Every structure is written in structure tokens, then in C-alpha cells.
Amino acid sequence: MEILSENACFGGVQGVYSHASQATDCQMTFGLFLPAEAEDGPVPVLWYLSGLTCTHENAMTKAGAQGWAAEHGIALVFPDTSPRGEGVADDDAFDLGQGAGFYVNATQSPWAPHFRMWDYIAEDLPRVLFNNFAIDGDRQAITGHSMGGHGALTLAMSLPGRFTSVSAFAPISNPTASDWGRKQFAAYLGDDENLWAAHDSSHLMRERGFDGPVLVDTGTSDQFLDLLRPEALAAACAERRQQATLRMQPGYDHSYYFISTFMEDHVAFHAEALYTG
Ligand SMILES: N[C@@H](CCC(=O)N[C@@H](CS)C(=O)NCC(=O)O)C(=O)O
């Protein structure tokens, strides 16, 4: 693991690190905020999965999460959204290929060799974090934005017991019925739509739900609302009778102004679960 930068931040350290990933078979970069408490022992961690076009950097610099995380003594991890590099497949469209890994393990050409973001988030990066930093693997929570909200919800429901709580900002909630989903699942997973359901949070909510609290915020002025389909997740939560707070925030769009506005709520929501759950 290589240290790319470390900056003092709210009494802790905001670092950027690079490592050779087994899952994606390429060099991966991630951001990690460690609060001051990490000097004394392992701290809980909140994962933040980013959306389309993002690297590890967008949320790290624009979500305003570190101050709230410092207040609660929680670490934040900001992974990249796809494998990267010259030898890695890509597409001209912003919503496929590099910057658009969709948190799945691709099985199709030309994506299969590197696009294994599910394994990267579920197995590879946790190993790197727990081996190198004072992070408590028994106290993990997860959030994300848009494509990353989709990733957070699907990972949380598919790995029962891993995360105490899950939240999302404007998640892609029903990708099997959206152009943000169908295009990528066809490319990464192939044409058999039966294989796509495991990566649809509305479907997973209906089938198994989440054993813990769920918080989702979406803006009523989100320019991608028709692609996000928050109503599908709401219907699934109701059907499941899932413990959940699903909010439509009036006037907010899809941007980091929206995310940073509600970040305090999301960090406090996870802190409560991490410390009492
Ligand atoms: N570039 C796309 C939109 C991509 C987009 O909005 N990405 C969101 C996540 S889905 C984001 O976080 N962008 C980076 C940023 O705002 O820093 C378009 O114009 O249609």
C-alpha cells in the first residue's frame, strides 16, 4: 500500500492511498478519514460509495462528511467507482466502463477481467483497511450516492450481519427497470435478466429486506428522478414492512449541495446504530 497524501482534518487525518487490488487486478486508489480516536484503538467505519463519473475524490472533497464523522469518532472510507488504467476496458459513454462500475462482478467481455467492484468492496478493500488501519470490522455501516446508493443498498442486504445500518442519497433504486441499470447489467452481466435481480435493491427489499435501520433521501428536483425510481423502493419497503425512513426533500437536486445538506443526518443515523447496535 502506498500513501499518496495525508492531511490533518478535524483533529484526525484525511488520507489517500493506493494499492494493488486482487479483485480488480489493477492499482486502486481510495480515500480514508481517520478521526483522532483511531490513535487509541480501532474505530467504527462508514463506507461511502460514489456515483457515476466519480473517483474517490468527489465525496471526500464535497460531501462535508469529515467534520460530522470526527464528532462521532467514526472513520470514513471513499472507494473509487471502477477499475482504472490504460489496460482496463472503457466506453465513450459516461455511464459505462471506467467511473461506472455499478458495484457488480462483470462476467462479460470486455469487462470481466477488471470490473469486479462487488468483490472489491465486499472483500478486497476491507482486507486492506483492517490490515493497515485502526478500524473495527465489527462496526461497519454503509451509505452512497446514486449508483453508489444502489451499491450500498444491495451490498447491505446481500451481506447480512456485515453492516449495522444502511443509508443512501438519491439511490438508483430499481435498476432492472431503468436506463441506469439495464444498459450496464446487459453489458456487465449479459442478457439473462434473471441474473440482474440480485443487484436491484427494490427486488432485494421485497425478497429479504435489511436487519437494521434504513435511511434514504432523494430530492424532489433531482434531474434524474425518473431513472432513480424512489417509488419502487418505497413500495418494496412497505410490502416488506421494513424499518425505514424514506424522505423526499423538497427542491433538492442530484448534486453534492444536496448530499452535503443531509450528510449530518446520515452520519448521526449511522453513529446511533454503530454505537448501540
Ligand atoms: N455527467 C452526467 C451526470 C453524472 C452525475 O450527475 N454524476 C453524479 C453521480 S450519479 C456525481 O456525483 N457527479 C460528480 C460530482 O458531482 O462531483 C450527466 O451530465 O448526465
The ligand as an SDF file (V2000), in Angstrom:
LIG
                    3D

 20 19  0  0  0  0  0  0  0  0999 V2000
  -22.3570   13.6720  -16.3040 N   0  0  0  0  0  0  0  0  0  0  0  0
  -23.6940   13.1710  -16.1380 C   0  0  0  0  0  0  0  0  0  0  0  0
  -24.1580   13.2180  -14.7190 C   0  0  0  0  0  0  0  0  0  0  0  0
  -23.2790   12.4690  -13.8200 C   0  0  0  0  0  0  0  0  0  0  0  0
  -23.6230   12.7480  -12.4040 C   0  0  0  0  0  0  0  0  0  0  0  0
  -24.5020   13.5410  -12.0480 O   0  0  0  0  0  0  0  0  0  0  0  0
  -22.8940   12.0990  -11.5410 N   0  0  0  0  0  0  0  0  0  0  0  0
  -23.1470   12.2340  -10.1470 C   0  0  0  0  0  0  0  0  0  0  0  0
  -23.3510   10.8520   -9.5890 C   0  0  0  0  0  0  0  0  0  0  0  0
  -24.6410    9.9970  -10.4560 S   0  0  0  0  0  0  0  0  0  0  0  0
  -21.9420   12.8610   -9.4670 C   0  0  0  0  0  0  0  0  0  0  0  0
  -21.7420   12.6740   -8.2910 O   0  0  0  0  0  0  0  0  0  0  0  0
  -21.1340   13.5980  -10.2290 N   0  0  0  0  0  0  0  0  0  0  0  0
  -19.8750   14.1030   -9.7540 C   0  0  0  0  0  0  0  0  0  0  0  0
  -19.9360   15.3280   -8.8910 C   0  0  0  0  0  0  0  0  0  0  0  0
  -20.9950   15.9790   -8.8050 O   0  0  0  0  0  0  0  0  0  0  0  0
  -18.9160   15.6360   -8.2720 O   0  0  0  0  0  0  0  0  0  0  0  0
  -24.6600   13.9850  -16.9520 C   0  0  0  0  0  0  0  0  0  0  0  0
  -24.3700   15.1520  -17.1420 O   0  0  0  0  0  0  0  0  0  0  0  0
  -25.7120   13.4590  -17.3090 O   0  0  0  0  0  0  0  0  0  0  0  0
  1  2  1  0
  2  3  1  0
  2 18  1  0
  3  4  1  0
  4  5  1  0
  5  6  2  0
  5  7  1  0
  7  8  1  0
  8  9  1  0
  8 11  1  0
  9 10  1  0
 11 12  2  0
 11 13  1  0
 13 14  1  0
 14 15  1  0
 15 16  2  0
 15 17  1  0
 18 19  2  0
 18 20  1  0
M  END
$$$$
